[in-house]
């Protein structure tokens, strides 16, 4: 599968990241830690879009989750090869070639290196939040029940209905999908299929899908918050994810 033009589009958000860059299991990572008390045995894995730790939006979003009481680790899934910020809206980046270098197996290996290092520090439970590209490794961790809860926003690289059916049959992790109106990666028919397979109480661990009108793929990370509908979607998806994590993790 490939990615879409909206996977490399959006707006850079302003702010000052408050976390720290450090190596976790040999992997460059951004770690956002709550200022108050928090469970030291739990970590939220922030599995990013193609911009990874190079995009300030991702760092600011990780900080926001940490402010809500979760230690967040955002690993560099791309070994220094995340898309640069200037690729935003450029329309010239060779995405298929880039994607071929960052396969699901390679990303899974990087993620597990980070998890193993955190386990050695006493972490016993993980949740995964996946954005765009990051939804794929989040689902893969759910298939093997290495995470206790999964929340994704505008997911990419999923095989529908196969991955949804596999999630239903193999995973025990409650699932939240933050979806939107305009999304070629997870279009209305995929959203409906997710509801058909997982909704209505069919998936016992729990399934929720939010839908944000007027929003486009990427809205939860790179949305133009000067647009009231996009601002509502970005903030609503964040709130839904925090509430989901509080309930399920």
Secondary structure, 3 states (H helix, E strand, C coil): CCCCHHHHCCCCCCCCCCCEEEEECCEEEEEECCCCCCCCCEEEEEECCCCHHHCHHHHHHHHHHHHCCCCEEEECCCCCCCCCHHHCCCCCCCHHHHHHCCCHHHHHHHHHHHHHHHHHCCCCEEEEEEECCHHHHHHHHHHCCCCCEEEEECCCCCCCCHHHHHHHHHCCCEEEEEEEEECCCCCHHHHHHHHHHHCCCCCCCCEEEEEEEEEECCHHHHCCCCCHHHHHHHHHHHHHHHHHHHHHC
